[in-house]
C-alpha cells in the first residue's frame, strides 16, 4: 500500500528587536506557494523540498504538499500571517488525511504575535489532529532555538550541519529516510533536547573551525555507532527574545532510550565549556578601511562583510555606515550590496539609466544605525531584480530582489534593491552587470553565508561591526522574556 506523506515548509528567523513586522507580503516577496506550485518551483533544486520530492519518488510515496513559505528574517510575524501559514498545514492534516507520515522543513527560531515558540505551537496542534502514532520528522536551521515542545511533538529533529548552510538537501533526505523507516515499522524514533543557561555559544555555529568541528564529529560517531538515529546541534538565534533562546542539542533515538538524554547532556556540557571560543574577530570600520587602502598586487578582491546589518539575521539592510566608510576612504574599483531601499530605486527609475541624480540612499528605517547618504551618482542599470542562485546555497532557486538599481557613487558600484536580502551568491552582483571577481574591494551585508560563494575568490575576508541591529554586543538589547540568569548577560560560574 502506498504511503501518504504530508510535506510543507514554513521558514522564518525572527529578530524580535526589529521594527519590521513580518506579514504575508513579506513572504510573497520571497515565496509563498501552495499545492501544485510547490513541486514546480522546487523540483531539481538543492533544497529541503527538492529532496522530499525526490524521496517521494524513490520510496513510492503519495506526497501531499500543503505550503512552502519563506520570508527574509525580520520582526515578529503577525497573527494574520501565522494563521495563514499554520492553517495551511493543519487544514491539510485534518481534511486531506489520513497520513502515514509528515516531514516539515522549519527554521526553529520563528516568533509570532500569538506564539513565542511558533514551531512548537504548530507541532503541538498538528499532533492533536494526526494522533500520537504518525511519525513526524522536522528539519531545522542550525540557528534554531529548540524547545521542549518541539522535541515532545516531533519524532525526529534534523538540523543543518553546515554554516554557510549548504546541506539542506542532505538533511531533508535524512529526515525522509527516518520517516520511511518508521512507516515500515523498522524504527520508532523519539526525540529529546538539552540546553544550558546560555544565550550564545558554539562559536555562532561556524562549522569550518572552532568547537563545532569537534561537536559534529562526536555527533557523527553517535549516529554511525547506532546509539542515535540523529544528533542535531543548534547554535541558537540570539536576537529572538523568548524564554528558550540559545544553543541546544536534540537527539533522536530508536524508542525512548535514556542514552539519548545522556548524549544530549554530554554535548551540551561541551558547548558550555567552550562558550568563550571565537574564531572570527570583528574589526572596526577604520581597521577595515586601513586594510582596503593597502597596496595589493594579487588581483583578487578584498571582501568586507557587515555582520551587524545582515538581512539574513533580521538586519534592515538599509544602514549606511559601511558604505559611507568606503566612500570616505576614497575606494576605487569597488562594489557594494545591498542597500535595501525601494524609494531610492524609484528615484533612479525617474532619473533614467545613464543619467546622474542626487538620491537619498538608505538610512530610512532607523537612522540611528546610519543616516541616509545623499550624494550625486550615476544610474547605471535598472532591473527587475530576479536571478537564479547558481552557487552552493539555494542552488537552482529563484531570488527576487524586487526592482533594483546599479548606482555608481564615486568609485563604488552599489546594488540597490527593493526587497531585503543578504549576499550569498555571485548573482547578486552579476545579475546587475557587475563582476565581483574583477573588483578590488567588495562590500556586502552578511554574517557568514557569503563565504559559500565569496571565500574562494577573495584575497582576504574581514568582518566588521557597523553597530547595527545584529550586533554581537548583547548589552545593546533589552531582553524581557529570556530566562535568567543566563550567560553572558549574567555572572554564572
C-alpha positions in Angstrom: 0.0 0.0 0.0 1.4 3.4 -1.0 2.2 5.6 2.0 0.7 9.1 2.1 3.1 11.7 3.4 2.3 15.4 4.2 5.1 17.8 3.4 5.5 21.5 4.0 7.9 24.3 4.6 7.5 27.3 6.8 10.6 29.3 7.4 11.3 32.5 9.4 14.2 33.6 11.6 12.6 36.2 13.8 14.6 39.1 15.1 12.2 40.4 17.8 14.2 43.7 18.1 13.3 44.6 14.5 10.8 47.4 13.8 9.6 45.5 10.7 6.6 43.3 11.3 6.6 40.1 9.1 3.3 39.8 7.2 2.1 37.8 4.2 3.6 40.4 1.8 7.0 39.6 3.5 6.6 36.0 2.4 5.3 36.9 -1.1 8.4 38.9 -1.7 10.4 35.7 -1.3 8.0 32.9 -1.9 4.6 31.8 -0.7 3.5 28.7 -2.6 0.6 26.2 -2.2 -0.5 23.0 -3.9 1.0 22.1 -7.3 3.1 25.3 -7.5 5.4 23.8 -4.8 6.7 20.9 -6.9 7.1 23.2 -9.9 9.2 25.7 -8.0 11.4 23.2 -6.2 11.9 20.1 -8.4 15.6 19.6 -9.1 16.8 22.1 -6.5 19.3 21.5 -3.7 16.7 22.4 -1.1 14.6 20.6 1.6 11.5 20.4 -0.6 13.6 19.4 -3.6 15.0 16.5 -1.5 11.5 15.5 -0.3 10.2 15.4 -3.9 13.0 13.0 -4.8 12.4 10.9 -1.7 8.7 10.6 -2.5 9.6 9.2 -6.0 12.2 6.9 -4.6 10.0 5.5 -1.8 6.8 5.4 -3.9 5.0 7.8 -1.6 2.0 9.9 -2.4 3.1 13.3 -1.4 0.7 16.0 -0.3 2.4 19.4 -0.2 0.4 21.9 1.7 2.5 25.1 1.7 6.1 26.3 1.1 6.7 29.7 2.6 9.9 31.6 3.3 10.5 35.2 4.3 13.7 37.1 4.8 14.5 37.4 8.6 12.7 40.4 10.1 10.5 41.2 13.1 7.7 39.4 14.8 5.3 37.5 12.5 1.7 38.9 12.5 -1.1 36.9 13.9 -2.9 37.0 10.5 0.2 35.7 8.7 0.8 32.9 11.2 -2.9 31.8 11.0 -2.5 31.6 7.2 0.8 29.6 7.3 0.0 27.3 10.1 -3.6 26.9 8.9 -2.4 25.6 5.6 -0.6 22.7 7.3 -3.3 22.0 9.9 -6.2 22.1 7.4 -4.3 19.7 5.1 -3.7 17.4 8.0 -7.4 17.5 9.0 -9.1 17.5 5.6 -6.7 15.5 3.3 -5.7 12.7 5.7 -5.2 10.2 6.9 -1.4 10.4 6.6 1.2 7.7 7.2 3.9 10.3 7.9 4.8 14.0 8.0 8.0 15.8 7.1 8.2 19.6 7.7 11.0 22.0 6.8 11.0 24.6 9.6 13.5 27.1 10.9 13.2 26.8 14.7 13.5 30.5 15.6 10.1 31.8 14.5 8.2 34.1 16.8 4.7 35.4 16.2 2.3 37.8 17.9 0.5 34.8 19.3 3.2 32.2 19.8 6.8 32.7 21.1 7.5 29.1 20.1 5.8 29.1 16.7 7.3 25.7 15.6 6.4 24.1 18.9 2.9 25.5 18.6 2.4 24.2 15.1 3.7 20.7 16.0 1.5 20.5 19.1 -1.6 21.4 17.1 -0.6 19.1 14.3 -0.2 16.2 16.8 -3.7 16.7 18.1 -5.0 16.2 14.6 -2.9 13.2 13.4 -2.6 11.5 16.8 0.5 10.0 18.6 1.4 7.2 16.1 2.0 9.1 12.9 5.8 9.8 12.6 6.7 13.4 12.2 10.2 14.5 11.2 11.4 18.1 11.0 14.4 19.8 9.6 15.7 22.9 11.4 18.2 25.6 10.7 21.5 25.3 12.6 20.5 28.5 14.4 17.2 27.1 15.8 16.1 27.8 19.4 14.8 24.3 20.1 12.2 24.0 22.8 10.8 21.0 24.8 7.5 21.4 23.0 9.2 20.8 19.6 11.0 17.7 20.9 7.9 16.3 22.5 5.8 16.6 19.4 8.4 15.6 16.7 9.7 12.1 16.4 12.9 13.3 14.8 14.8 16.6 14.6 17.4 17.0 11.9 19.4 20.2 11.8 21.7 21.6 9.2 25.3 20.7 9.8 26.9 23.4 7.7 27.3 27.1 8.1 27.1 28.5 5.4 24.0 26.3 5.1 24.6 24.2 2.0 23.3 20.8 3.2 19.5 21.4 3.2 19.1 18.7 0.6 21.0 16.1 2.6 19.3 16.9 5.9 15.8 16.6 4.4 16.9 13.3 2.7 17.9 12.1 6.2 14.6 13.1 7.7 12.7 11.4 4.9 14.7 8.2 5.5 13.7 8.2 9.2 10.0 8.6 8.3 10.3 5.8 5.8 11.8 3.5 8.4 9.1 4.5 10.9 6.3 3.8 8.4 7.8 0.4 7.7 8.0 -0.4 11.4 11.8 -0.7 11.4 12.3 2.1 13.9 10.3 4.0 16.5 12.1 7.4 16.6 11.8 9.5 19.7 13.5 12.9 20.4 14.9 14.7 23.5 16.5 18.1 23.8 19.0 19.6 26.2 20.0 23.2 26.9 22.1 25.2 29.4 21.8 28.8 30.7 23.5 30.1 27.5 22.3 32.8 25.2 25.1 32.2 22.7 27.8 29.6 22.1 29.2 27.0 19.8 31.2 29.8 18.0 28.0 31.1 16.5 27.5 27.8 14.7 30.6 28.2 12.4 31.3 24.7 11.1 34.7 25.2 9.4 36.7 25.7 12.7 36.3 26.1 16.4 34.2 23.9 18.7 31.6 22.9 16.2 34.1 20.8 14.4 34.6 18.5 17.4 30.8 18.6 18.3 29.8 17.5 14.8 32.5 14.7 14.8 31.1 13.4 18.1 27.6 13.6 16.6 28.7 11.6 13.6 30.2 8.9 15.9 27.0 8.5 17.8 25.0 8.2 14.6 27.4 5.8 13.0 27.6 3.6 16.1 23.8 3.2 16.1 23.5 4.8 19.6 21.4 7.6 18.0 19.4 7.9 14.8 20.2 11.6 14.6 22.1 14.1 16.6 21.4 17.8 15.9 23.5 20.6 17.3 22.0 24.1 17.3 23.8 27.3 18.0 20.6 29.2 18.6 19.4 32.6 17.3 20.4 35.2 19.8 18.1 38.0 18.7 14.8 36.3 19.5 13.6 37.4 22.9 11.9 34.3 24.1 12.4 32.1 27.1 14.3 29.3 25.4 16.7 31.3 23.2 20.1 29.8 23.0 22.2 26.7 22.0 20.7 23.3 22.3 21.2 19.6 21.3 18.4 17.4 20.1 19.0 13.6 19.9 16.7 11.2 18.1 16.9 7.5 19.2 15.1 4.3 18.3 12.5 4.2 21.1 12.5 6.0 24.4 16.2 5.3 25.1 17.8 7.0 28.1 21.1 7.0 26.1 19.6 9.9 24.0 19.4 12.1 27.1 22.9 11.2 28.1 24.3 12.1 24.6 22.4 15.4 24.6 23.7 16.4 28.0 27.2 15.4 27.2 27.3 17.6 24.1 25.7 20.5 25.9 28.4 20.2 28.5 30.9 20.6 25.7 29.1 23.7 24.4 29.1 25.2 27.9 32.8 24.6 28.4 33.7 26.2 25.0 31.3 29.1 25.3 34.1 31.7 25.1 35.7 30.4 22.0 35.6 32.6 18.9 37.3 32.2 15.6 36.2 35.4 13.8 37.4 38.8 15.1 35.2 41.7 14.2 37.1 44.8 13.0 36.1 48.4 13.3 35.3 50.3 10.2 38.5 52.2 10.5 40.5 49.0 10.7 38.8 47.6 7.7 39.4 50.8 5.6 43.1 50.7 6.6 43.3 47.2 5.1 41.4 48.3 2.0 43.8 51.1 1.3 46.9 48.9 1.4 48.6 48.3 -2.0 47.9 44.8 -3.3 49.2 43.0 -6.4 47.2 39.8 -6.1 44.5 40.7 -8.5 41.9 39.4 -6.1 39.3 41.4 -4.2 39.2 42.2 -0.5 35.8 41.2 0.9 34.4 43.3 3.7 31.3 41.8 5.3 29.0 43.8 7.6 27.7 41.2 10.0 25.6 43.7 12.1 23.3 44.9 9.2 22.9 41.3 7.9 19.3 41.0 6.5 19.8 37.2 7.0 19.7 37.9 10.7 16.9 40.5 10.6 19.1 43.5 9.9 17.3 46.2 7.9 19.7 46.1 5.0 19.5 49.9 4.5 22.1 51.0 7.0 24.8 53.1 5.5 27.8 53.0 7.9 30.0 50.6 5.9 29.2 52.2 2.5 29.9 55.6 4.0 33.2 54.5 5.3 34.1 53.1 1.9 33.2 56.4 0.2 35.1 58.4 2.8 38.1 56.2 2.2 38.0 57.0 -1.5 38.0 53.4 -2.6 38.1 52.8 -6.3 37.0 49.8 -8.4 34.8 48.7 -5.6 31.3 47.3 -5.4 28.7 47.1 -2.6 25.5 45.1 -2.0 22.9 45.7 -0.9 21.3 48.9 0.1 17.7 47.8 0.5 15.7 50.9 -0.4 12.8 50.9 -2.8 12.4 54.6 -2.6 15.9 55.1 -3.9 15.3 52.6 -6.8 12.2 54.6 -7.8 14.2 57.8 -7.7 16.7 56.1 -10.0 13.9 55.0 -12.3 12.7 58.5 -12.6 16.2 59.8 -13.4 16.7 57.1 -16.0 19.7 54.9 -17.0 22.8 56.9 -17.9 21.8 60.0 -16.1 23.2 61.5 -12.9 20.9 62.1 -10.0 21.1 63.2 -6.3 19.4 60.3 -4.5 18.9 59.9 -0.7 20.2 56.4 -0.2 19.4 54.2 2.8 19.1 55.1 6.5 15.4 55.4 6.4 14.1 52.6 8.7 16.2 53.6 11.7 18.7 56.5 11.1 20.3 55.6 14.5 22.2 52.9 12.5 23.4 55.4 9.9 21.8 58.4 8.3 20.9 58.4 4.6 23.7 59.1 2.1 22.7 62.0 -0.1 25.2 62.4 -2.9 25.1 62.7 -6.7 25.7 59.4 -8.5 25.0 57.8 -11.9 22.2 55.4 -12.6 24.0 52.6 -14.4 21.3 49.9 -14.7 17.7 49.2 -13.7 16.4 45.6 -13.5 13.5 43.5 -12.1 15.9 42.1 -9.5 15.3 38.4 -10.3 18.0 35.8 -10.6 18.6 32.1 -10.2 21.1 31.0 -7.5 24.0 29.2 -9.1 26.2 28.9 -6.1 26.4 26.4 -3.2 23.4 27.9 -1.3 19.9 27.6 -2.6 21.2 26.3 -5.9 18.6 26.4 -8.6 16.0 28.6 -6.8 14.8 32.0 -7.9 15.6 35.1 -5.8 13.6 38.2 -6.2 15.3 41.4 -5.1 12.4 43.4 -6.4 13.0 46.4 -8.7 16.7 47.1 -8.4 19.3 49.6 -9.5 23.0 49.7 -10.0 24.1 53.1 -8.8 27.6 54.4 -9.1 28.8 56.6 -6.3 32.4 57.7 -6.9 34.4 54.5 -7.4 31.8 52.2 -5.9 29.1 50.3 -7.9 26.2 50.0 -5.4 23.4 47.4 -5.8 20.2 48.9 -4.5 17.3 46.6 -4.1 13.6 47.0 -3.1 13.4 43.7 -1.2 15.7 42.8 1.7 18.3 40.1 1.2 21.8 39.1 2.3 24.6 38.4 -0.2 25.0 34.6 -0.6 25.6 34.3 -4.3 27.7 36.0 -7.1 24.4 36.6 -8.9 23.5 39.5 -6.6 26.2 41.4 -8.5 26.3 39.5 -11.8 22.6 40.0 -12.4 23.1 43.7 -12.1 26.0 43.8 -14.6 28.9 43.7 -12.1 31.6 41.0 -12.0 32.7 41.0 -8.4 35.8 39.0 -9.3 37.1 42.0 -11.2 36.8 44.4 -8.3 39.5 45.4 -5.8 37.1 45.6 -2.9 33.7 44.0 -2.3 31.5 45.4 0.5 28.5 43.2 1.4 25.9 42.5 4.1 26.1 39.0 5.5 27.5 37.4 8.6 28.9 34.1 7.3 26.7 32.8 4.4 28.6 35.0 2.0 31.6 32.7 2.4 29.9 29.9 0.4 30.4 32.0 -2.8 33.0 34.6 -1.9 35.7 33.0 0.3 37.3 31.3 -2.7 37.6 34.4 -4.8 38.9 36.7 -2.0 42.5 37.7 -1.3 41.3 38.3 2.3 38.0 38.4 4.2 37.3 40.9 7.0 34.1 41.1 9.0 33.1 44.4 10.6 30.7 45.6 13.3 29.0 48.7 11.9 26.8 49.0 15.1 23.5 47.8 13.6 20.7 45.5 14.6 22.6 42.2 14.6 25.4 43.5 16.9 27.1 40.8 18.9 27.2 43.3 21.8 24.2 42.0 23.6 24.2 44.8 26.2 22.7 47.0 23.5 19.4 45.0 23.7 16.8 44.8 26.4 15.6 41.2 26.8 12.2 40.9 28.6 11.2 37.2 28.1 14.6 35.5 28.2 15.1 33.1 31.1 17.5 34.4 33.6 20.2 34.1 34.8 21.9 33.4 31.5 25.4 33.7 30.2 26.9 36.2 29.1 24.3 38.7 30.4 24.6 37.4 34.0 27.5 36.1 36.1 27.4 32.3 36.1 30.2 30.1 37.3 
